Amino acid sequence: MSRKPVLHFTTQKECKAAVRAEVDPYRETDEIFEAPVTKQLLAKRHHACVKHGLVPMRFCWGIHPIFNTRDCFLANFNDVRFPQLDWRKISWNKALIGWRLTDATLDGEIKAVLRRHILPHILAYRDVHDYCEYPGCLSLVQDIDHINPQFDDIACTAIAMLTQLERASMINSYSWIDDCPLQIPARVLDYMDEQHSTVVRLQALCKFHHIMATRMRHEPT
């Protein structure tokens, strides 16, 4: 059964294909480009664009700070009301599914913020590891993996520290246009820092061995 139609497309699948046809050709370039379908999708379906009347004008792909891959999709709004939105990472996929921040989706957003928060720890580890740490592998490092405990385990413990009142406050104060849209209590961030300074074991891996490690982690026991 088809999902709710998006824009002038019959299905979300058709809209997704149209967006990819516009944006994927530029993925490995520094080129700034226009994308009419993507622009319309974000303007009409992205929660912040709808709320504030924002219309993205141009797009480009940015470099991921850890993986050095060009997979950060950026939009330029050129809106005098919000000068901080010069170039901002944005998810057209969230617009496609009509995403909203609710108690059900909050944990995913918190985990994303926690990943960004621990970035200095990840980069510091990567800076002293040029080659994959998998035994016998001489490939260059591309990913840093949480060996023990897993990132999700640490993040879930951190999230469990939040009270229902704090969760409600985070949802009510959430503002995508701000540099730090999700305000997480300091004790939660401190916990993540403490774990990465004292407990967490990391491993530098090439892309292949990181994929293999992830697959093994999710195989049924």
SVG drawing of the C-alpha trace seen along z (x, -y; Angstrom):
<svg xmlns="http://www.w3.org/2000/svg" viewBox="-2 -41 52 58">
<polyline fill="none" stroke="black" stroke-width="0.4" points="0.0,0.0 1.3,-3.4 2.2,-6.0 0.7,-9.5 1.5,-11.3 4.3,-13.9 4.0,-17.1 2.9,-16.2 4.2,-12.6 2.0,-9.6 4.3,-8.0 7.1,-8.8 9.3,-6.4 8.8,-8.5 9.6,-11.8 12.7,-10.2 13.9,-9.1 13.3,-12.6 15.3,-14.2 18.2,-11.8 18.3,-12.5 18.8,-16.2 21.3,-15.9 23.3,-12.7 25.2,-13.9 26.9,-16.6 27.7,-14.4 31.4,-14.1 31.9,-17.7 32.3,-21.1 29.7,-22.6 26.9,-24.7 23.7,-23.8 20.0,-24.4 17.4,-21.6 13.8,-22.6 12.1,-19.4 14.3,-19.3 13.6,-23.0 9.9,-22.5 9.9,-19.4 11.9,-21.2 9.9,-24.4 6.6,-22.6 7.4,-19.6 10.5,-20.3 9.2,-21.2 11.4,-24.3 10.8,-25.6 7.0,-25.3 7.1,-27.0 9.3,-30.0 8.4,-30.3 12.0,-29.3 12.8,-28.5 16.2,-26.9 17.8,-28.6 21.0,-26.6 22.5,-23.3 25.9,-21.6 27.5,-18.5 29.8,-19.0 32.6,-16.8 31.9,-14.6 34.4,-15.6 35.2,-12.0 34.8,-9.8 36.1,-12.4 33.2,-11.4 31.0,-13.9 27.7,-13.1 26.6,-16.2 23.7,-17.7 23.7,-21.5 21.2,-24.2 21.6,-27.9 18.6,-30.1 19.8,-33.7 17.1,-34.8 17.8,-38.2 15.8,-37.1 18.1,-34.2 21.7,-35.1 22.9,-32.0 21.3,-29.9 24.1,-30.8 24.7,-27.1 23.0,-24.6 22.9,-20.8 19.4,-19.6 17.6,-16.3 15.4,-16.1 14.5,-12.5 13.0,-13.9 10.9,-16.3 9.8,-13.4 8.4,-11.4 6.9,-14.5 9.2,-14.2 8.4,-16.1 10.1,-16.1 8.0,-14.2 8.7,-12.0 8.9,-9.1 11.5,-10.7 13.4,-12.6 15.9,-9.8 17.2,-9.6 17.8,-13.4 19.5,-13.2 21.8,-10.4 22.8,-12.6 23.7,-15.5 25.7,-13.1 27.6,-11.9 28.6,-15.4 29.5,-16.1 32.0,-13.3 33.6,-14.3 36.7,-15.7 37.3,-12.3 36.9,-10.5 39.1,-12.9 41.8,-12.7 41.9,-8.9 42.0,-9.1 44.8,-11.6 47.2,-9.0 46.0,-6.1 46.8,-6.2 46.2,-2.6 43.5,-0.1 43.9,1.7 42.3,5.0 45.1,7.6 47.0,7.9 45.3,5.0 47.5,2.2 44.7,0.0 44.3,-3.6 41.8,-4.4 38.4,-5.7 36.2,-5.0 36.5,-4.9 34.4,-2.2 33.2,-1.9 34.4,1.6 33.3,1.7 30.9,0.4 29.0,-0.3 27.9,-3.9 24.2,-3.0 24.7,-1.5 26.4,-4.6 23.9,-6.9 20.9,-4.9 22.3,-5.2 22.8,-8.9 19.2,-9.3 17.8,-7.4 19.2,-10.1 16.6,-12.6 13.4,-13.2 10.1,-13.4 10.0,-17.1 13.4,-17.6 12.3,-15.6 9.2,-17.8 11.2,-20.9 13.6,-19.8 10.8,-19.2 9.1,-22.5 12.3,-24.5 13.6,-22.7 14.5,-25.2 16.2,-23.9 17.3,-27.3 19.5,-27.7 23.1,-26.6 22.3,-24.2 18.7,-23.3 18.4,-20.7 19.4,-21.8 20.7,-18.7 21.4,-19.0 25.1,-19.4 25.2,-16.3 24.3,-14.1 27.1,-15.6 29.5,-15.3 28.6,-11.6 29.5,-11.1 32.8,-12.9 33.6,-10.9 32.9,-7.6 35.1,-8.4 37.9,-9.6 37.9,-6.6 35.9,-3.6 35.3,-3.5 37.5,-1.4 37.8,-2.7 39.3,-1.0 40.5,-2.6 39.2,-0.7 39.2,-0.8 35.9,-1.0 35.7,2.7 36.5,3.9 34.1,1.3 31.3,2.7 32.2,6.2 32.3,5.3 28.9,3.7 27.4,6.7 28.8,9.1 27.4,6.9 23.9,7.1 24.0,10.8 21.5,12.9 23.2,14.9"/>
</svg>
